[in-house]
Amino acid sequence: MGIFDRIQDEIQLRDRREGITPADLLDLSPPLRRLMNRITREGEQTAEQAAEHVGQPVAEVRRMLNALAEKGYLEREEREEGWVYRVHFAHKRGRDIPPGIWSALGRRTKE
């Protein structure tokens, strides 16, 4: 089993998400993390550009990029030069504020 087969298996095991968080990036295998970091730094990449960076066949890298897009980690857009991929970051989740916080704060300010 080659490295791209293992990476493909890793991608398949991940749940579908609405974007990727910095913590998710740290959780990726080193080859996937390098690819995602490259796309993040460049802003966007075609499969050909990404394949040149990782030194692998375009078809394999395109499959990897499409799998990452299906998982919600990348967005893809079709242009004249082909598909362009960019990182889709997840929105920061707000924290739940306890329901009684405002009344407790109101009492504190009156004291």
Backbone torsions as a table, in degrees:
resi	resn	phi	psi	omega
1	MET	NA	124.5	-179.6
2	GLY	-81.5	171.8	-178.2
3	ILE	-61.1	-38.4	-178.4
4	PHE	-73.5	-27.6	172.6
5	ASP	-66.9	-41.4	177.8
6	ARG	-65.5	-41.0	178.6
7	ILE	-64.1	-42.6	177.8
8	GLN	-59.8	-42.3	177.4
9	ASP	-62.2	-41.3	178.6
10	GLU	-60.9	-44.0	180.0
11	ILE	-62.4	-42.9	-178.1
12	GLN	-63.7	-30.5	-178.7
13	LEU	-74.9	-18.2	-177.1
14	ARG	-80.1	147.3	177.7
15	ASP	-74.9	156.4	174.1
16	ARG	-70.2	132.5	-178.8
17	ARG	-131.4	161.7	173.8
18	GLU	-97.1	70.1	179.5
19	GLY	104.1	171.9	-178.2
20	ILE	-118.7	143.1	178.1
21	THR	-102.7	162.8	175.2
22	PRO	-56.5	-35.9	178.2
23	ALA	-65.1	-38.4	176.9
24	ASP	-62.6	-39.8	178.8
25	LEU	-59.7	-42.2	-179.8
26	LEU	-66.5	-26.0	-177.9
27	ASP	-81.1	-13.4	-178.9
28	LEU	-72.8	155.7	174.6
29	SER	-65.0	155.2	-177.6
30	PRO	-52.7	-42.5	179.0
31	PRO	-64.3	-40.7	178.8
32	LEU	-68.1	-39.9	179.3
33	ARG	-62.4	-42.2	177.9
34	ARG	-61.5	-42.3	179.6
35	LEU	-64.1	-46.9	-179.9
36	MET	-64.8	-40.0	177.6
37	ASN	-62.9	-40.0	179.1
38	ARG	-62.2	-46.0	-179.8
39	ILE	-65.2	-39.0	178.3
40	THR	-61.7	-46.5	-178.4
41	ARG	-66.5	-40.1	-177.9
42	GLU	-80.2	-19.6	-178.1
43	GLY	93.4	-41.9	176.1
44	GLU	-164.8	157.5	-178.4
45	GLN	-147.3	147.9	168.0
46	THR	-88.2	166.8	177.8
47	ALA	-62.0	-36.0	-179.7
48	GLU	-64.9	-44.0	178.5
49	GLN	-64.4	-42.8	179.5
50	ALA	-65.2	-40.5	179.4
51	ALA	-63.8	-38.7	177.2
52	GLU	-63.0	-40.2	-179.3
53	HIS	-65.9	-44.1	-177.3
54	VAL	-89.4	-9.0	177.4
55	GLY	69.5	37.0	-179.8
56	GLN	-126.5	163.3	179.2
57	PRO	-60.3	143.3	-177.8
58	VAL	-58.0	-41.3	-177.5
59	ALA	-60.9	-41.7	179.7
60	GLU	-67.1	-44.1	-179.4
61	VAL	-66.2	-38.6	178.3
62	ARG	-61.9	-41.7	177.5
63	ARG	-61.7	-42.0	178.7
64	MET	-63.4	-46.0	-180.0
65	LEU	-62.8	-42.2	178.9
66	ASN	-65.1	-38.2	177.7
67	ALA	-65.5	-41.0	176.9
68	LEU	-64.9	-35.7	177.2
69	ALA	-67.0	-40.3	179.1
70	GLU	-66.9	-27.7	177.2
71	LYS	-80.1	-8.9	177.9
72	GLY	94.2	3.5	-179.0
73	TYR	-82.2	-27.2	179.7
74	LEU	-124.9	151.7	168.8
75	GLU	-106.2	148.3	176.8
76	ARG	-130.3	146.0	-177.6
77	GLU	-137.1	133.0	179.0
78	GLU	-86.6	128.7	178.5
79	ARG	-129.9	-179.3	179.3
80	GLU	-57.9	-41.0	-177.8
81	GLU	-79.4	-2.1	180.0
82	GLY	119.4	-163.8	-179.8
83	TRP	-75.7	136.6	177.4
84	VAL	-118.2	134.6	-176.8
85	TYR	-113.4	140.6	174.0
86	ARG	-142.2	153.4	-176.5
87	VAL	-69.6	137.8	176.8
88	HIS	-109.6	100.7	-179.8
89	PHE	-80.0	142.1	178.5
90	ALA	-72.1	150.2	174.6
91	HIS	-72.5	143.1	177.8
92	LYS	-67.1	129.5	179.6
93	ARG	-80.0	135.3	176.2
94	GLY	-73.9	158.2	177.6
95	ARG	-91.4	145.0	176.5
96	ASP	-75.4	126.8	178.2
97	ILE	-95.2	130.6	178.7
98	PRO	-57.2	141.0	-175.1
99	PRO	-57.9	-32.7	-176.1
100	GLY	-91.1	10.3	-175.3
101	ILE	-64.8	-40.3	-175.3
102	TRP	-68.5	-39.9	178.2
103	SER	-68.8	-38.0	177.9
104	ALA	-64.9	-40.1	177.5
105	LEU	-66.8	-38.4	177.8
106	GLY	-62.3	-42.1	177.7
107	ARG	-65.0	-39.2	-178.6
108	ARG	-65.2	-39.5	-177.2
109	THR	-73.1	-24.9	179.3
110	LYS	-78.3	-21.2	-177.3
111	GLU	-75.9	NA	NA
